[in-house]
Amino acid sequence: MDAKVRSEEKFVKLSIAYEGKEEGELVCSTIDKIISKYDIKPEMYTCNLSNKKDVVVIEYHDDVEREAGGIFEEIIKTLNITICD
């Protein structure tokens, strides 16, 4: 698994690449569990990177309080992601 964060004024996006059904289920269930603890809700979607890797994308718009950064940090730490650009 690896991750990438992109941020602009009031917008932040976390993309997590994973491989296989088991890893995908772990990523999605972890994200759902963490996001459900917070009042702000993101837009989420998945896409296929290649024949082996898929990506889940989490986007927060109008994040004035910059709350998403802490949520993303919690997701990355819980999933033990060591590569994050």
C-alpha positions as CSV (number, residue, x, y, z in Angstrom):
1,M,0.0,0.0,0.0
2,D,1.1,3.5,-0.6
3,A,-0.6,6.9,-0.3
4,K,-0.5,10.4,-1.8
5,V,-1.9,13.6,-0.4
6,R,-2.8,16.7,-2.4
7,S,-3.9,19.9,-0.7
8,E,-5.1,23.3,-1.8
9,E,-7.0,26.1,-0.1
10,K,-10.0,24.4,1.6
11,F,-9.5,21.2,-0.5
12,V,-7.6,18.1,0.5
13,K,-7.4,14.6,-1.2
14,L,-5.9,11.3,0.0
15,S,-5.3,8.6,-2.6
16,I,-4.4,5.1,-1.3
17,A,-3.2,2.4,-3.8
18,Y,-3.8,-1.2,-2.8
19,E,-3.5,-4.6,-4.4
20,G,-6.0,-7.4,-4.3
21,K,-9.4,-8.1,-2.8
22,E,-8.2,-8.7,0.8
23,E,-6.1,-5.5,1.0
24,G,-8.9,-3.6,-0.6
25,E,-11.4,-4.8,2.0
26,L,-9.0,-3.8,4.8
27,V,-8.5,-0.3,3.3
28,C,-12.2,0.3,2.8
29,S,-13.3,-1.0,6.2
30,T,-10.6,1.0,7.9
31,I,-11.5,4.2,6.1
32,D,-15.2,3.7,6.8
33,K,-14.6,3.1,10.5
34,I,-12.4,6.2,10.9
35,I,-14.6,8.6,8.8
36,S,-17.7,7.6,10.7
37,K,-16.2,9.1,13.9
38,Y,-16.2,12.6,12.4
39,D,-19.0,15.1,11.5
40,I,-17.5,16.2,8.2
41,K,-18.0,13.7,5.4
42,P,-15.9,13.3,2.3
43,E,-16.5,12.4,-1.3
44,M,-15.1,9.0,-2.1
45,Y,-14.5,7.0,-5.2
46,T,-12.3,4.1,-6.4
47,C,-10.5,3.6,-9.7
48,N,-8.3,1.1,-11.3
49,L,-4.6,2.0,-11.7
50,S,-3.5,-1.2,-13.5
51,N,-4.3,-4.8,-13.7
52,K,-3.1,-5.3,-10.2
53,K,-3.6,-2.1,-8.3
54,D,-6.7,-0.1,-7.5
55,V,-7.0,3.3,-5.8
56,V,-9.5,4.7,-3.3
57,V,-9.7,8.5,-3.3
58,I,-11.0,10.5,-0.3
59,E,-11.7,14.2,-1.0
60,Y,-12.8,16.9,1.5
61,H,-14.1,20.2,0.0
62,D,-14.6,23.4,2.0
63,D,-12.4,22.0,4.9
64,V,-12.1,25.4,6.5
65,E,-11.0,24.0,9.9
66,R,-8.4,21.8,8.3
67,E,-10.0,18.8,10.1
68,A,-9.2,16.4,7.2
69,G,-5.4,16.4,7.9
70,G,-5.9,14.7,11.2
71,I,-8.4,12.2,9.7
72,F,-5.9,11.3,6.9
73,E,-3.1,10.9,9.4
74,E,-5.2,8.5,11.5
75,I,-6.0,6.5,8.3
76,I,-2.4,6.3,7.2
77,K,-1.2,5.3,10.7
78,T,-3.9,2.7,11.2
79,L,-3.1,1.1,7.8
80,N,0.7,1.2,8.6
81,I,1.4,3.1,5.3
82,T,5.0,4.0,5.1
83,I,5.1,5.6,1.7
84,C,3.1,8.8,1.4
85,D,4.0,11.6,-1.1
